[in-house]
Amino acid sequence: MATLVLFTGGFIWVQSRGRDAAPVSPYGIPRGILARYFADAIRHHDYQVSASTLHAWLRSSKSVVLIDLRQPGGTDGYNRGHIAGAHNIPLQWFGTELTATHRFTKRVPVDNGTMGVHFFALPHHTPIVIMCYDGNGGEMTPVILRVLGYQAFGLRDGVSSWNPRLNVWPPATAIDNLPLVTGSAPGSLSLSRPPRGVDVLGSSWDARLKPFWQHLNHVYPLGYSRPWTIDANALWALLAGPNPPEVIDLRTPGQFKAGHIKGSLNIPFGQLGANLSRVSGTRQVVLVSRTLQEAAAANAILRLLGYHSDVLKKGLVTWNNRVGSIESPHHYGVVFGPKRG
């Protein structure tokens, strides 16, 4: 199979010609810049904040902007309980928030009704903490904000980690315990990384990335849910079918060796940018990590680059409990009803 060597922003990219040729970014983003993101993730302060750390920030009166991406209604919605002071901007409308230059209220469709959303200009020099139900949309969104130059964080495990009233994680009895296999990953893995350097597009790209959140808001097949997640049983069925997806395990080699989904590739998160040539550009790709956080972060970048990628819903801990467990939520305060003003 022939290869094409591209020079993109100082980054040497080897693209295979054929059925797995690298896709083209629907947003026109240079591949080299985002490939560096994985190697430089540590420079982004892990782009996650725990519930206990956020609680300490709020108690110390640290200036922080809280944005809750959940839908307003439903049994797990924003109106049923949220962190005091959090702005409710449903996920599919975050693109409008991203491009807001002043404060305004707009009535938008959500769930089966409408709501008035209070939009405002995002600050560039104040921490922004994004949260959702379980951390998926709340992890993809801050990754993109980081790429645009904002000081954004995702609330680790979403509002589920804040208070048992908001907990949407399944109880231990709901874990599927689907099969795992042991052993090292087959095939060679490039241990080199993209050169460290600029991995931020800058806020001039805000308007160009606005459609990203709109693309999340569409009907999904049975076994899928927003945003771009697939549950364990649906993945299990696909793997037994005629067109199985490519499963990429983002954990460390040691964790992978101890137990992984049969047939999956092991590409640790920090090395994904140097190994994008191993990611199929034409097949469905399913990203897995212990919980869903690292996979959701990787999914944001891959989707920006044009890959057909999804995340294993709630992570490997719901595939098989040998992988570990999810920490119990804290008991920090919540408030109820829609935010006023």
N, C-alpha and C positions, 0 to 999 in steps of 0.2 A: 504494500500500500504506500503510495507516494506521500511525501510530507511537504508542507509549505512553511517556511520560516518567516515569521513576521516580526518587525521591530516596532513596538508600540510604546512610546513614552520611555524609551531606554530599556524596556523589558523584552527579552527574547522569548517569543511564543512559538512553539512547534505545534502546528495544526495538522491533523491527519485528514487526508482527502478520502472520502468514502461515506459510509452510512452513519458514522459517528463524528462527522466533521463538526467543529465547534459552531454553535449557533451565533447569530448576530443579535446584539442587544437591541431590544425594541425601543430603547431610550437613547440610542446612539452613544453609549458610554464606552470610553476606551478600556479595553480588557485589562491592560497592564496595571492601571491604577487600582482596580478592584481586586485583582489577583494579589496585590500587596497587602490588602486588608487583613487577610488571614494571618500572615506572618507578623503583622504589626498590631494584632489584636491586643497584646499586652499593653501597648502604648495607649490603648483606648480605655485603660483602667477596667478592663473586663466588661465594660458597658452593662454591668448588672449591679443592683444594690439589693441587699437583703432587707426583709421586713424590719429586723432589729436595727439595722443601720439607718433606714429611713425614719423609724420611730425616734431614734436619737437625734437625727437632723431636725425633725419637727419640734422636739422638746427643747432643743437649743436655740430655736427661732432662726435657724439657718434659712436663708432665702432659697426657696425651691419652688418650682412650678410642678403641680401634680395634674396629670391628664389621664382620665379613665376612659378607655376605648370601648367599654361594654355598651350593649344596647340598653336603653333606659328601662324597658319593662322585662317581663319574664321572671321566673322564680330566682334566677341568678343575676338579674339586671341591676344597673346602677341605682335605681330608685328603691331597691330592696335592701340596700346597705352599701355604703362607700366610705372612704377615708375623708375626714373633714377637710374641706378646702379643695377637693379634687374637682376639676372641670370635666364635665361629661361631653366628650366629642366622639360619637360612635365611629368605629374603625373606618367605615366606608366614606366618611366625611373628613378624614384627616388631611386629605389632599387640599381641601379648601382652607383648613387651618394653616397648612404649610405655607400657603401663598397670601395669607391675610397680612395686610400692612397697617391695619387699625382695628379698633374694637367695633364689632357690629353683631347684630343678632339676625339669624336667618332661619326661617321655618323650613325644615327638611323632612322628607319621608324616612321613617324608621319603623322596623318591625311591621305592624299592621296599621300604623297611624302616622302622625307627624309630631315633631317637637321643635321648639325654638332652641337652636344651638348658639351659644355665645362664643364667637370667634375673636381672636386677638393675635397680634404680632408675636411670634415666638422670640424670646430673648436669646441673644448669642452668648452672653457671658454669665448666665444663671443656670444651675443644674435643672434639667427637665427630667422628671421621672414619669415614665409611661407604664401603664398597667392595664391588664385585661383579665379575663377569667383565670387562665392557667399559665400565662406567660408567652403564648405563641405570637399573637399579634402585638403584644406588649414587648416582644423581643425583636421582631422584624422591624418595627417602626423606629426604635432608637438606633438600630444599626444604620438605617438610611439617614437618620438625622445626624449621626456621627460622620457619615460620608459627606454630608453637606456642611459640616463644620460646627454643629451644635454640641453643647455639653449634655448629651442625653444618656439616660440610663433606663434599663428595664427593671421593673420590680420582679425579682426572682420568684418564680412559681406563681406570679400574678397575685390578685387579691386573695387567692386561696391560702396564701401564707400569712395573711394579716389577722384573720379572725375566723373561728370555726363557722360563724354564720355565713361567711362568704366562700367556704370551702367547696370547690367543685371537683376535687380529686376523688377518685373512687375508693371505697374502703378496700382493705386488703383482700377480702373475699371475692372482689370483682376482677382480680388479676387473672388473665386468661391462661397463664402458664403454658404457652405454646413452646414448641421444641427449640432448644439451643444446641449448637455443636461446639466442640472445643478445637483448639489447634491454632497455629499461626496462619496469617493471611497468605494466600498464594500470590505468585507474581512479584515483580520487582516494584519498589516504591522509591521515587526520587526523594532523597532526604535534603536536597538543596531547596532553598526558599527564594522567592522573588526578592530582588534587592530592596533593602529598607529605603524608605523615602516617602515622597508625597503619595498618600493613599486617600486623599480627601478631594472631592470634586469642588466644593465650595458652594455657597448659597446662591450663586448665579444659576445653579441647576434646579432650584426649587420648583419653578413652574414646569420644567421638563419632566420632573418625577411626580408631579401631582397625580397623573392617572394611575400610579401604582396601586393606591388604595381602592380606587374604583374597580380595578380588575379583580379585587378580592371578593366583591359583592355580586356573586352570581350563583346559580343553582348548581349543586354538586351531586354526583352519583351517590347511590346508597353506599354507606360506609365511609363517606367523606364529610368533612364539615369545614366551615370557614375558619381561618384562612389557609387554604392549601394544606390540609391535614388529612391523613387516612388512618382509620382505626386498625388495631392489630388483626382482627378477624378478616377485614376486607383485604389487607395486605397478604395474609396467609392464603386466601383464596386466589389472589392474583398470582402469587408465586407458584401455585399448582396449575395455572392456566397455560395457554399456548403462547402468550406474550408477556412473560414475567418482567417486572420492572427491574432496574438496576438498583440494588440496595447498597448504600455507602454508610459504613459505620465510622463515626467521627471520634470514637474513644481512643485511648492509648493502646499500643500493641499488647500490653499486658492484660488490660481489661478485655480486649477482643479475644485473646487466646483462651481466657477463662470461660468464655461462653458468648456465642454470637449467632445471628440468624444464618442458616445454611445458605451458602452462595454469595454472601455479602462481601464487599470490598472494604478493607480497612485503610482509610486515609485520615489520620488524625487531623483535627480541625486546623491547627497551625500550619500544616503542610498541604492543605487543600489547594491553595493558590499555586503551588509549584507542581501540582498534579492534576490540573484541570483537564489535561489531555486524556486522562483515564475516565473522565465523566462523559457519559454518552450525550451527544448533542441531539439525538433523535428519539431515543427511548424515554419512557417515564423513569425518573430518578426518585428514589425514596431515601431521605436522609434520616439517620437514627443516631441518638445519643442516649445517655442514661435516662435523663428526663428530656424534655423537648427543647430546652433552652439553646444549647449549642447548635442543634439541628435547625432551629428556627432562625438563628443568626446567619448560618450558612445559606439557608434557603432564600433569605432576602437578597444576598449577593448573587446567588445563582439565577434567581428570577430576574434581577436587573440585567444580567448578562444574556438572558434569553433561553435558559435551560427550562425544561418541563419537569420541575422538581416539586416534591411534596415532603411533608414531615410526618413521621410516625406519631400519631396523636398521643400525647402525654409521655412518650418516650418508651425505652425498653423496659422500664419498671412495670409497665402494664402488659408487656409481652410475656415476661417470666419473672417471678419474684426472686430468682437467684441473682438477678442483676443488682438488686438493692431495694430500698424502700423510699418513700417520699416523706420528708420531715413533717411532723404535725404542725398545724398553724399556731401562730401566737394568739394572744387574747387582747389585742389592741382595740381601741375604741372605734366604733363605726357610727355613722349617722344615716338617717333614712329620708326618703323622698327626694324630689328633684332639687338641684342646686338653684338657689334664687340669685338673681342679679348677675 
